């Protein structure tokens, strides 16, 4: 990705530096956060400085969505540049600066088409939010918990497939979701971990002990916690029990008010360290559009009042959520600070993806992946990716 050589001064704003809130201004220069300027300090000036009126809103680290299938009528399974432009453009307008192109359970050929398309897309200048890699959700999942995944393509874990995919595009796959209880999963998890790929439990019937064994092999994340996994029981804590109690596991959370009850959201946030929770959207092609019938991995999806469900069976089928809405939902339904929730949307996924040194927080010297939001954290007005303005209000 190309960085911008433009200078941007955003003032006045509120921002988060570590655990603290700060009022003042931020200077972006040569694609990086150049200065974080406290209120009352002298501001840089000059003809080469583009000044943006922050209107007292929040300038936050750009959101990093590790689990997103699509948006604005397109799906990453479309495996086409035009589709990827539509998805990344839409989510950039909602504050996402980086994302993983997430697949569904599909044929090896369809998965390979996405890998090829994503690799090609990432070699060019990405005009909107940046792809940080690919998240393979399936096909090595449990037949008992398919959720909205197409059961026709569920496969036992195949280490030979994974090795072929990583050889085809080294470094491209950043996360793979599987059911860790399935025969052959342990070898896949160990291989993924050795390659620096996040091995995640999802669509799984794993017992507590099976999850713990998988963690020893390198499993480090749970996909859309509470959804499509063996629930908590007091005599068999199951997958959910392991996620809640093992601090080695990062927990993804779809905070849209439909996938997880506010009480369960607070249970998760009470049980887990705040640096082990990751906000995701799990958004499908319907995100940004109205109610209607859509497709997800060859399955028909009905969207009604923003809630996506399979036309046959009624299972929740991803979401129409955006990252800014997820951030606002958690702030509304918990007592967490903006700094804490920002970490779940930016810092924690950056750490999991090995990007912590370059993005994920308001730190001088890091990439200027930042988003300007109004005081109520409702409306995104501007989004920068490595100092390039990729979203702004329409004239």
N, C-alpha and C positions, 0 to 999 in steps of 0.2 A: 504493500500500500504506500502511496505517496503522501508525504506530509506537506502541510501548507507553510509557506514562508511569510504569510501575512501575520500582522500583529492585530490582536483583538483585546480591547479593554472592556470588561463587563462590569458595570457599576451603576447603582448600588445593588449589592446582593447579600444574601445570607448564604453561608456555606458550612461544611463540616470538615474539620481538620482533626483527624483522630477521633477522639470521643467528644470533642468540643465544637460548639457552634461559634461562628465568627461572622461579624458584619463588616462589610468593606467592599473590596473589588478584587478581581483576578485579571492578570495579564497573560495572554497566550502569545507565544512567540516561537517561530520556527517549529510549529507543530507540538510544542511542549507547554506545560504549565510553567510560566517563567517567574511570576511573582504572585503571592497571596498577600494582599495589602489591607491591613486593618483600617477600620473606619477612622477618619481624622488625619490619615497620612496623606502626603502629597502624591497625586496620581501622575503617571507618565503621560506625556503629551507629544504631539508631533503630527505632521501631515501623514505619516505612514501608519498611524494607529487608527484602526477602525473601532469606534466607540459604540457599544450596545447599551442601551438603557435597561438595566436589570429590574427596575421598578420595585426594588426591595424583595424580589422573589428569591427562590433557591437556585443556586448553581451547584449541582451535585455531580459526583462521578457518573459517567455514562453507565447505563444498566447493561449487564451481561446475561443473556438468556441462553442457558445451556440446554434447553428443551423446548424447541419451537418447530412446528411442522409447516407453518405457512401463514398466509395473511393476504388480504385484499384480493381474494379470488385465485390465488396461486398456492401451490404446494411444492415443497422441495423435491417430492417424488416426480414432479414434472420434468426435472433434469434439463432445464433450459435457462439460458441467460435472462430472457425476458421475464420468466417467472421469478427468478432470484432477484432481479431488480425490483419487481413489484413487492416482494416480501420484505426485502431489506429497506426499501423506501418507506413502506408503511410503518414498520416497527421503529425506524429512525425518528419518525414524526411523533412517536410515543416515548422517546427517550432511550431506546436501545442503541448502543454503539457497537456492540459485538454480540455474535450469536453462533450457536452450533446448528448447522443444517441437519435437522432430525428426520430420520427415515421412519417408516413403519415396517412391520413384519411383511416381507415381500419375497419374491423369487431372488436368487442370487444375481440374475441378470439385471433385474430392476435396481437392486442395491448397487451393483457395479456401475450402472448408468448414473446414479446420483454421485458416486465417488468421482467418476470422470468429469461430470458437470461441475461439481464443487471445486475440484482441483483446477480446472480451466478458469473458472470464475475468479478464484483467488490469485491467479497469475496476472490478472489485469487490474487496472485501477477500479476499485469497487466504489461506486459513486455515492452509496448511502451507508447504512450500517455495514460493518465488516464481518465477513464470515471468519470465524476463528478455527474452523474445522468442521468435522462431521460427527454427529451422534447417531450411532446405529441402535435404534430401539427395536430389539429383536434381530433375527427371527428365533433366537434360542430361549423362548419363554415357555411358561406353563400353559398347557391346554385347559387347566382348571381356572385360570385367571386371564383370559385373553383380552378382557375389556373391549376396546374398539379395534383391536388388532385382528387382521384377517386370519382365522384359524387354519385356512387352507395352506398357508405358507409357514406354519410353525415347524421348526426343525430341532432335532437334538443338537446340542453344542457340537460344532464342527471346527476343530482347531485348524484343519487344513484350509477351510474357507478363510478363516481369520488371517492366517499366515499369507495366503494369496492376496487378500485385500490390502494388508499392510505393505507387502512387497510391491503391489501395483502402484500405491501412492504413499510412500513413507512419510510419516508425520501428519498425515491428513486426518485419520480417525483419532478423535480426542476422548470419546466415551462410547462404551458399548453396554447396553442393558440386556441382562439375561436372568433366567431363573437359576439361582446357585445350587438348588437341590438336584438338578438334573444330572444324569450320568455324563461325565465328560466336562462338566462346568469347571471343576477345580483346575484342570490343565489350561483351559481357556483363560481363566482369571489370572493364573500365575503368568501366562504368556503376556496378557495385556499389561499387567503391572510392570513386567520387565521392559515393555516397550513405552512406558510412560503414559499409558492410556487408562482413563478412569474406568474401572470395572464397577458396574452399578447393578443392584438388585431391583428387579421390577417385574410385574406380571408374574408373580411367584407365589408358590405354596410352601415356601421354606419354613421349617421349624426353627425355633430359636437356636438350637445347637447347630443346625445346618448353616445359618447365617454367620454364627460365630466362627465356624470352621472356614467359611469363605473369606471372612475378614483376615484370618491368619494367612490365607493364600494371597491376599492383596485387595479384596473387595473394599471399596471406600465410599460408596454412595448408595442412596436409596432413591429410586425414581418415584415421583409424585406420591410422597408418603401418605399412608392410609388407603390410597386408591389402588385397586388391582393387586392386593397382596394379602396374605394370611393375617387376619386381625389379632389383636391382643386378647388373650384369655388367661385367667389367673392361674391355671394349672399348666398351660402351654402358651408362653408369651408370644410365640409365633414371630413372623417377620417384623411386625410393628413393635413388639416388645424389644426385640434386638436393636432396632433403629433408635428407640427411645432411650435405651440404657447404655449403648456402646458409643462412647464419644469419638471413636475412630471413624464412625460413619457420618458423612454429610447427608442431611435430609433435605431433599427437594420438597417444595411446598407450592401447590396451586392455590393462591389466596384470592379466590373469586366469589366466595360465599355459597358456592354450589358443590364443589368437590369436597370441601372440608368445613365442618361446623365451626363457628368461632370458638366454642368450648374446646374442640380438639386442636385448633390452632394454638390456643393458650396452653393446652397440655403439652404440646410439642415444644413450645418456646420456654416452658417451665422446666422440661426434662433435659433439653439439649443446651449446650453452650451456644451463645449467640453467634459464635464464629463457625458453627457447624450446620447452619440453616441456610438454604439457597432458594431464593424466590425464582420461580419459573412461570412461563405462561402455558405451555403445552398447547399453544394456539394453532388452530387449523386454518384452512383457506378462507373460512367464513369471517375471520377476525377483520373488523373494519367495514364489513358489509351488513346487510339487513338479514331478517329472518328468511328462511327458504330451505331448499334441499341442496346438499353439497355432497362431495365424494371424499372419502378418506380411505386410501388403500384399497379401492374397489368396493367399499361398503357405503351404502347410502346413509347420509346423516341429515336429520331434521334439526334445524335451528329455530327455536321458538323463544322469544323474549331474551335472546342472547345466550340461551343454554343449548348446547349441542348434544344430541343423543342419536344413537343408531336408530334408523327407521325400523329395523327388525330387532326386537328385544328391549330397546330403550336404554341400553347402557350409555353412560356418559362417554362422549366421543371427543376428547380434547376439549378445547375451550375457545372462546372469543376474547379472552383476556389480553390486556397489554401490560407491560411492566409498570408503567406509571399508575395504572389502576390497582395492580397488586401492592405496590408500595403504599398507596393511600388506604387500601383496605386494611393492611396490617396496622398502620398508624391509627386508624379509626377503631379497631376492635381489640387493641392491646394498649398497654401503658408504655410501650417502647418509645424511645426518642428517634428523631429523624436520623441521627448518626447511626444508631443501632440498625434501623431498617435499611438505611443506605448500604451498610456493610453486607446485608443479606442479598441485596440486589446487585452489588458491584464487587466489593472486596473479597467476599467468600468465594464466588465463582472464579474470580481472577486467580486466587490462590490455588484452587483445584485445577485450573487449566495451565498453571505454571506461568501466568502473566503478571504476577504480583509485583514484579520489579518495574513494570512498564505502565500499568494501568490499574484501575480499580479503586483509587483513592485520590483525594485532592492533595497532592504532594508535588512540590516544586521539583521539576526535572522529569516527571512522568509525562506520558503522552497526554495531550489535551483531548481526551475522550470525556466530554462534559455535556451536561444538559441543563438548560435554563427553564425553570418551572415557576409558575406563579406562586404566591404566598400560600394558597390553599392546597398546593400540590395536586392541582386538577388539570391544568393545561400546560403542555410543553410548547414553548415558543421557539426555542433554538436548540439545535443539536450539533455538536462538533465531533468529528472523528479525526484524531491526530492533527488537530488544529484546522481541519477543513470544515467549513460550515456546510453541513449536509441537509439541514432542515431549518427553515425560517418562515415567519408569517407570510402569507401571500400578499402581494401588493394590492 
